[in-house]
């Protein structure tokens, strides 16, 4: 079960990381953006680490306090939950 959960979080983190990069590109070009609700949904479902890394790598959504606090808190919670699951 642990490997499946780790795989799920890794997969969603990759998706959210690249989605953050795509959204940053769209913001620069003035194109169609990814809704913030969708970004948070991917983070809540297990991809918060990728979202946090994407924020930093692409310098995207860094001025939004909700993203800075939300992605950081979700990352801590998800990593703690994964650690607890593996440890027990």
FIVO-982471 format. One record per atom (N, C-alpha, C): atom name; x, y, z; residue number from 0; residue in one letter. Coordinates in Angstrom, 2 decimals, m for minus. Example, Ala and Ser with C-alpha at 12.3 -4.5 7.8 and 13.67 -1.06 7.14 Angstrom:
# FIVO-982471
   name         u         v         w   resi   resn
      N     13.19     m5.69      7.80      0      a
     CA     12.30     m4.50      7.80      0      a
      C     13.20     m3.30      7.80      0      a
      N     12.85     m2.25      7.08      1      s
     CA     13.67     m1.06      7.14      1      s
      C     12.90      0.03      7.87      1      s
***
This chain:
# FIVO-982471
   name         u         v         w   resi   resn
      N      0.83     m1.20      0.00      0      x
     CA      0.00      0.00      0.00      0      x
      C      0.87      1.27      0.00      0      x
      N      1.98      1.21      0.74      1      x
     CA      2.84      2.39      0.83      1      x
      C      3.36      2.81     m0.53      1      x
      N      3.76      1.83     m1.34      2      x
     CA      4.31      2.17     m2.66      2      x
      C      3.24      2.78     m3.55      2      x
      N      2.02      2.30     m3.43      3      x
     CA      0.93      2.88     m4.21      3      x
      C      0.65      4.32     m3.81      3      x
      N      0.68      4.57     m2.52      4      x
     CA      0.45      5.93     m2.02      4      x
      C      1.59      6.86     m2.41      4      x
      N      2.82      6.36     m2.29      5      x
     CA      3.97      7.15     m2.72      5      x
      C      3.90      7.45     m4.21      5      x
      N      3.54      6.45     m4.99      6      x
     CA      3.42      6.63     m6.44      6      x
      C      2.35      7.64     m6.79      6      x
      N      1.23      7.57     m6.09      7      x
     CA      0.12      8.51     m6.32      7      x
      C      0.57      9.95     m6.06      7      x
      N      1.21     10.16     m4.91      8      x
     CA      1.67     11.51     m4.56      8      x
      C      2.75     12.00     m5.52      8      x
      N      3.64     11.10     m5.92      9      x
     CA      4.69     11.48     m6.87      9      x
      C      4.07     11.87     m8.21      9      x
      N      3.11     11.07     m8.68     10      x
     CA      2.45     11.35     m9.96     10      x
      C      1.72     12.69     m9.92     10      x
      N      0.94     12.93     m8.87     11      x
     CA      0.21     14.20     m8.76     11      x
      C      1.15     15.38     m8.58     11      x
      N      2.26     15.16     m7.89     12      x
     CA      3.25     16.22     m7.73     12      x
      C      3.85     16.60     m9.09     12      x
      N      4.15     15.61     m9.91     13      x
     CA      4.65     15.89    m11.26     13      x
      C      3.63     16.66    m12.07     13      x
      N      2.39     16.21    m12.00     14      x
     CA      1.32     16.88    m12.75     14      x
      C      1.19     18.34    m12.31     14      x
      N      1.16     18.56    m10.99     15      x
     CA      0.98     19.93    m10.49     15      x
      C      2.21     20.78    m10.78     15      x
      N      3.40     20.20    m10.69     16      x
     CA      4.62     20.95    m11.01     16      x
      C      4.55     21.48    m12.44     16      x
      N      4.25     20.60    m13.38     17      x
     CA      4.19     21.03    m14.78     17      x
      C      2.98     21.91    m15.07     17      x
      N      1.91     21.73    m14.32     18      x
     CA      0.74     22.60    m14.48     18      x
      C      1.07     24.02    m14.02     18      x
      N      1.86     24.14    m12.96     19      x
     CA      2.30     25.46    m12.51     19      x
      C      3.15     26.13    m13.58     19      x
      N      4.03     25.37    m14.21     20      x
     CA      4.85     25.92    m15.30     20      x
      C      4.00     26.34    m16.48     20      x
      N      3.02     25.52    m16.83     21      x
     CA      2.12     25.84    m17.94     21      x
      C      1.34     27.12    m17.63     21      x
      N      0.81     27.20    m16.41     22      x
     CA      0.02     28.38    m16.04     22      x
      C      0.88     29.64    m16.04     22      x
      N      2.13     29.53    m15.62     23      x
     CA      3.03     30.68    m15.66     23      x
      C      3.25     31.12    m17.11     23      x
      N      3.44     30.17    m17.99     24      x
     CA      3.61     30.49    m19.41     24      x
      C      2.38     31.17    m19.98     24      x
      N      1.21     30.68    m19.60     25      x
     CA     m0.03     31.29    m20.06     25      x
      C     m0.20     32.70    m19.49     25      x
      N      0.23     32.90    m18.27     26      x
     CA      0.15     34.23    m17.65     26      x
      C      1.04     35.22    m18.41     26      x
      N      2.21     34.76    m18.81     27      x
     CA      3.13     35.63    m19.55     27      x
      C      2.56     35.98    m20.92     27      x
      N      1.99     34.98    m21.60     28      x
     CA      1.45     35.18    m22.95     28      x
      C      0.08     35.82    m22.96     28      x
      N     m0.57     35.88    m21.81     29      x
     CA     m1.93     36.40    m21.77     29      x
      C     m2.94     35.39    m22.27     29      x
      N     m2.60     34.11    m22.17     30      x
     CA     m3.47     33.04    m22.64     30      x
      C     m4.45     32.56    m21.58     30      x
      N     m5.11     31.47    m21.91     31      x
     CA     m6.09     30.88    m21.01     31      x
      C     m5.38     30.25    m19.82     31      x
      N     m5.80     30.63    m18.61     32      x
     CA     m5.14     30.22    m17.38     32      x
      C     m5.79     28.99    m16.77     32      x
      N     m5.06     28.35    m15.89     33      x
     CA     m5.57     27.22    m15.10     33      x
      C     m6.27     27.82    m13.88     33      x
      N     m7.52     27.43    m13.63     34      x
     CA     m8.22     27.99    m12.46     34      x
      C     m7.51     27.64    m11.15     34      x
      N     m7.51     28.59    m10.23     35      x
     CA     m6.85     28.38     m8.94     35      x
      C     m7.47     27.21     m8.19     35      x
      N     m8.77     27.00     m8.34     36      x
     CA     m9.43     25.87     m7.70     36      x
      C     m8.85     24.55     m8.18     36      x
      N     m8.50     24.48     m9.45     37      x
     CA     m7.92     23.26    m10.00     37      x
      C     m6.51     23.03     m9.43     37      x
      N     m5.74     24.10     m9.29     38      x
     CA     m4.41     23.98     m8.71     38      x
      C     m4.49     23.48     m7.27     38      x
      N     m5.40     24.04     m6.50     39      x
     CA     m5.57     23.61     m5.11     39      x
      C     m6.12     22.20     m5.02     39      x
      N     m7.00     21.82     m5.95     40      x
     CA     m7.55     20.46     m5.94     40      x
      C     m6.43     19.44     m6.15     40      x
      N     m5.54     19.69     m7.10     41      x
     CA     m4.41     18.79     m7.32     41      x
      C     m3.51     18.72     m6.09     41      x
      N     m3.35     19.85     m5.42     42      x
     CA     m2.52     19.88     m4.21     42      x
      C     m3.17     19.07     m3.09     42      x
      N     m4.46     19.25     m2.89     43      x
     CA     m5.17     18.53     m1.82     43      x
      C     m5.18     17.03     m2.09     43      x
      N     m5.27     16.64     m3.33     44      x
     CA     m5.33     15.21     m3.68     44      x
      C     m3.98     14.51     m3.56     44      x
      N     m2.91     15.24     m3.26     45      x
     CA     m1.63     14.61     m3.03     45      x
      C     m0.44     15.25     m3.72     45      x
      N     m0.67     16.30     m4.48     46      x
     CA      0.42     16.89     m5.26     46      x
      C      0.99     18.17     m4.69     46      x
      N      0.81     18.41     m3.40     47      x
     CA      1.24     19.68     m2.81     47      x
      C      2.74     19.91     m2.94     47      x
      N      3.54     18.87     m2.82     48      x
     CA      4.99     19.03     m2.92     48      x
      C      5.38     19.54     m4.30     48      x
      N      4.77     18.98     m5.33     49      x
     CA      5.05     19.44     m6.69     49      x
      C      4.58     20.87     m6.91     49      x
      N      3.47     21.22     m6.29     50      x
     CA      2.98     22.60     m6.39     50      x
      C      3.92     23.58     m5.73     50      x
      N      4.42     23.21     m4.56     51      x
     CA      5.37     24.08     m3.85     51      x
      C      6.67     24.22     m4.64     51      x
      N      7.16     23.12     m5.17     52      x
     CA      8.38     23.18     m5.98     52      x
      C      8.14     23.97     m7.27     52      x
      N      6.97     23.82     m7.86     53      x
     CA      6.63     24.57     m9.07     53      x
      C      6.52     26.06     m8.80     53      x
      N      5.97     26.41     m7.65     54      x
     CA      5.91     27.83     m7.27     54      x
      C      7.30     28.44     m7.26     54      x
      N      8.22     27.72     m6.67     55      x
     CA      9.58     28.24     m6.54     55      x
      C     10.34     28.19     m7.86     55      x
      N     10.20     27.11     m8.60     56      x
     CA     10.95     26.97     m9.85     56      x
      C     10.50     27.97    m10.91     56      x
      N      9.19     28.20    m10.98     57      x
     CA      8.65     29.08    m12.02     57      x
      C      8.33     30.48    m11.50     57      x
      N      8.58     30.71    m10.20     58      x
     CA      8.24     31.99     m9.56     58      x
      C      6.80     32.37     m9.88     58      x
      N      5.92     31.43     m9.60     59      x
     CA      4.52     31.59     m9.95     59      x
      C      3.64     31.48     m8.71     59      x
      N      2.74     32.40     m8.55     60      x
     CA      1.80     32.47     m7.42     60      x
      C      2.51     32.76     m6.11     60      x
      N      3.71     33.29     m6.17     61      x
     CA      4.48     33.53     m4.95     61      x
      C      3.98     34.74     m4.17     61      x
      N      3.24     35.61     m4.80     62      x
     CA      2.69     36.77     m4.10     62      x
      C      1.36     36.45     m3.42     62      x
      N      0.78     35.33     m3.77     63      x
     CA     m0.52     34.93     m3.21     63      x
      C     m0.28     34.22     m1.88     63      x
      N     m0.69     34.88     m0.81     64      x
     CA     m0.51     34.32      0.53     64      x
      C     m1.21     32.97      0.66     64      x
      N     m2.37     32.82      0.02     65      x
     CA     m3.11     31.57      0.12     65      x
      C     m2.31     30.41     m0.49     65      x
      N     m1.57     30.66     m1.54     66      x
     CA     m0.75     29.61     m2.15     66      x
      C      0.50     29.35     m1.31     66      x
      N      1.13     30.40     m0.83     67      x
     CA      2.35     30.20     m0.03     67      x
      C      2.05     29.41      1.24     67      x
      N      1.00     29.81      1.94     68      x
     CA      0.65     29.11      3.18     68      x
      C     m0.01     27.77      2.87     68      x
      N     m0.93     27.77      1.93     69      x
     CA     m1.68     26.55      1.62     69      x
      C     m0.81     25.42      1.10     69      x
      N      0.03     25.70      0.11     70      x
     CA      0.88     24.65     m0.44     70      x
      C      1.91     24.18      0.58     70      x
      N      2.43     25.10      1.39     71      x
     CA      3.40     24.72      2.41     71      x
      C      2.74     23.83      3.47     71      x
      N      1.58     24.23      3.95     72      x
     CA      0.88     23.45      4.97     72      x
      C      0.47     22.08      4.43     72      x
      N     m0.04     22.05      3.22     73      x
     CA     m0.42     20.76      2.62     73      x
      C      0.79     19.85      2.42     73      x
      N      1.91     20.43      2.03     74      x
     CA      3.13     19.64      1.85     74      x
      C      3.56     19.02      3.17     74      x
      N      3.57     19.81      4.22     75      x
     CA      3.96     19.30      5.54     75      x
      C      3.01     18.19      5.97     75      x
      N      1.71     18.40      5.83     76      x
     CA      0.73     17.39      6.21     76      x
      C      0.87     16.12      5.39     76      x
      N      1.05     16.26      4.08     77      x
     CA      1.16     15.09      3.22     77      x
      C      2.44     14.31      3.50     77      x
      N      3.56     15.01      3.69     78      x
     CA      4.80     14.32      3.99     78      x
      C      4.73     13.63      5.35     78      x
      N      4.09     14.27      6.32     79      x
     CA      3.91     13.65      7.63     79      x
      C      3.03     12.41      7.53     79      x
      N      1.96     12.49      6.76     80      x
     CA      1.07     11.34      6.58     80      x
      C      1.79     10.20      5.87     80      x
      N      2.58     10.52      4.85     81      x
     CA      3.35      9.49      4.16     81      x
      C      4.37      8.86      5.09     81      x
      N      5.05      9.68      5.86     82      x
     CA      6.03      9.17      6.82     82      x
      C      5.39      8.27      7.85     82      x
      N      4.24      8.68      8.37     83      x
     CA      3.54      7.87      9.36     83      x
      C      3.08      6.56      8.75     83      x
      N      2.57      6.60      7.54     84      x
     CA      2.11      5.39      6.87     84      x
      C      3.26      4.41      6.66     84      x
      N      4.41      4.91      6.24     85      x
     CA      5.56      4.05      6.01     85      x
      C      6.12      3.52      7.33     85      x
      N      6.16      4.37      8.35     86      x
     CA      6.73      4.01      9.63     86      x
      C      5.93      2.92     10.34     86      x
      N      4.62      3.00     10.28     87      x
     CA      3.80      2.04     11.03     87      x
      C      3.79      0.75     10.29     87      x
***
